[in-house]
């Protein structure tokens, strides 16, 4: 099956990480009660083991346990950094690019009265809609977009997005899976839809030989369980230095107002930093439209 027709598997892992951390890691700063409800019963098994701190002996279950535990360590600082940036610049519109199983439309009270749009490829978005059917509250406006084929501006306009109003854009956990050309094209499309005062919050990975080795090791672990890696169909295609990302954003009218890695955020939250290299190479940059 073509990857364009398949729902994202990394989106499930990200959601498992948030569900495992909910109420347990930095509970005064992080909470995501929507995460567990967006998971299917079999996807919650590893989450429950991580929450119980019960490392299983069976190898396949142990690999799942360690994978979800690592995801939880990463998701807390990443989510807190992005949520803080959203709250710091209230705008009448919020667009989540490559939303996956994001729960912000339901869990953030600050978004009451905000027009929330979620962009994702059709298969992933349909999967999200099925999972979110029982969540209470106002759902986002779903905007299916196949990048490289559909026009982001046309799709958003048809869904009710207004280019004359400031928009906060959340681009989380997507950039590594795009080529540099695709990243540049997306920034250009976002800028074309952004009024003055708009904010772009982008999460990206910096170049690292360790990361490449780590992903090979993760794929080997998955293979040892006789299952395909969660990243098999979603390989990394680009990494960026902070200067390169700032330069790209600047060329499209965005001025960087803050930039930092997740290791620094995790230390400020006093959360676990067992995976300090992974945390150190994942960054959140906030840039405002001039």
N, C-alpha and C positions, 0 to 999 in steps of 0.2 A: 504494500500500500504506500502511496506517495506520502511523504511527510506533510505535505500541504493539506492532506485529507485526514490526518491523524491529530487527535488532541495532544497537547504538550504533556510529556511525562515529567519534565523538570518542574512544571507548575504544581504538580502533585507533591513533589518532594519539598518545595518551598512551603506549601500549605501544611505539610506534616511537621516541618520545623517550627512554624508558628504555633501549631496546635500543641506540640510538645512543650513549648516555652510558656504558654498562656498561664498566667497566675503563679508561675514558679521562678522564672528568671526576670530579675528587675521588676517585680510586680508593681512597684510604685510608678514605673515609667512605661511599662509594656503590658498590653493585654490584647488578646484577639479571640473573643468568644465565638466568632464566626468560623474560625479555621476548622475546628473539629467537625462542625456541622456540614462543611463543604467536602468532607472526606467520606468515602464509601467504607463500609464495615471492615473489609480486609485491609484497607489503607490505614485504619485506626489502630490495628494490632501493634505495629511497631511503636506508634506514638504512645500507647498506653504502657508499653514496657519501659520506654524512656522516662515517662513521667513517674513510674514506680521505682525507677533505678534498678530494675531487675534485668541484668545482662543475661540473655539466654545462652545455653551451652550449644545448642544445635547451630551448625555453622551458618546456614542460610539465614536463620533468624538473627544471628549475631551480626552479620553483615548489614542487614536492614537496620538493626538497633544502632550500630555505630554511625551509619549514614544519616539517620534521622537526628541523632544526638549532635552530630557536627552541623547539620542544617539549622538546628535550634540555636546553636551558639552564634551562627552568622546572622540569622534572621532578626534577632533582637536589636542589635545596634543598627542594622540597616533600616529596619522599620522605624525605630525611634528617630534616627537622623532625618528620614524623609517626612515623617509625620510632623516633626518640629518645624521643618521648612514650610510645610503646608499651612500650619497654624500661624506662622510669622508673617505671612502675606495673604490675608483673606481676599479671595477673588470670587466673582459671581459664577465662574465656571471652572470645572476641574476635568481634565482629560487624562485617563490612565492608558498609556501606550503599551500594548502587549500585556494586558491586564492579568491573564492567567486566572488564578483563583483568589484574586485580591478581594478583601472584604471591607475596604474603607467606606464604601457607600453606605454600609449598614452600621459599622462600628464607630465611626467618628461623629460625635454630636456636632462638631464644628461645621460639618457639611450640610446641616439642615438648611434648606433654602438655597443651596448651591446646585446648579445644574451639573450633574456628574455624567460623563460619557466614558465608556470603556471601549477601547479599540483592541481587536484581536482577530486572528485568522478565523474563518467561519467554523471549522471543526472544534477548535478550542473554545470558542464562544458558545457553541451549542452545548458542549459538555458542561460549561459553567452554568448556563441557564437551567439545565436539568438538575444540577446539584443544588442550586440556590433557590429552587422553587418553594421550599418551606421556610426560608428566612423571613422574618418579620421586618417591616420597615419599607422605605422607598427604595426600589432597586435602581441601578444606574440605567442610562439609556445605552443599549448595546448597539455598537456600530461595527459590523463585520467588515474587515478590510484585508484583502490579500495584497500585501506590499509587492510592488513590482508589476501589479496588474491594475489595482484600483487607485484612484486619486483620493488621498486623505482629505484634501480640502472639500472635494465634492461630496464625499461620504458624510463628513461632519456637518456640512451645510444642510444636507438633506435630513439629518437627524435633529436639526434645530440649534446647532452651535452658531454663535454670533461672533463675527470677526471684529466687531466694533466694541466688544467688551473684553476686559482683561481675563486671561485664562492661566490657571496653574496647570502645568504639564508634569506628570509623573512618568519617568522612563526608568523603570526598575527591573534589573535582572534580564535585560534584553540585549543591550549593546554587544556583549561578547559573541552572541550568536549571529551577528550581522557582519558583512564585509565593511571595510572602511568606506567604500562607495555607497553602500546602503545606509550607513550611519549618516554620512554627509547629506544624502538625499532626504533622509527623515528630518534632520535639523532644518534643512531648507523648507520643507513642507510645513513644519511646525511654525517657523518664523512667518510664513505667508499667512498663517491663520491667527497670528498673535497681535493683539492691540498693545499699545504702550502700557507698561505696568504689568505685563504678563511675566510669569516666572516658569523657568524650566529646571526641574530637578532631575538630574541624570546620574544613574549608578553605572559605573564601568570598572573594568579591570586593568591594572597596569601590567606592563610586560614583566614576565618572570619565568625563568627556566624551571624553577621549582614547581610552578603551577602546571606546566606541561607534564612533568614527571608525575605529579600528584594525580592528574586526570588519567594518565596511563595506569597508575596503580589502582585507581578506583575501578577502571574498566576490567582490570585483571581480577579484582575481587569479585565483581559481578560475574565474570566468566567462571570463577571457581564455584559459583552457586548454580551454574548451568542456566543462567538467565542473561539476556542482553542487558548491557549497561543502560541506565536511565539517560545517559548522554549519547548513546549510539547514533541516534538520528538528529541530535542537536549539538554538533561539535562547536567549539569556539572558533570564530573566524577573525576576530580582531581584538587587539588590546591597545590602550592609549596611555600616553604619559599625561599628567595633569596639564602641562604646557600645550600639548597638541590638542587636547579637548578644549581648553580655554581659547586657543586660536580659532578652532572651528566655530565655536559659539560666537566669538567676537566678530567673525566675518559675516555673521547673520544677525547682527544687532543685539546680541546678548552680552552683558557684562557680568563676569563672575563675581559674586558677593561672598561666597564661602566655598571652601573645598577641604575635605579631610578624609582620612582613611578610617575604616571601621575598627581598627585596633585602638585608635585613640578614643573613639566613641565608647567601645566596650570597656576600656579602662576607666573612663569617666563614670560609667554606669556600675562599675565594680562587678562586672559579669565575668564568666569564665573566658580565658584566652588560651585554651589548649591549642587551638589552631591559629596561632598568632601570625603565621605567614599568610594564610588565606585571608585573614582579617586585614592584614597590612596592605595587601594588593587590591582590595576592593574599596572603591572610593565613592563618595557622594558629593557631586558638585552642584551648587545652586547658582543660577544665573538669571538676571532680570533684564527684561526687554527695555531698551532705551527709547 
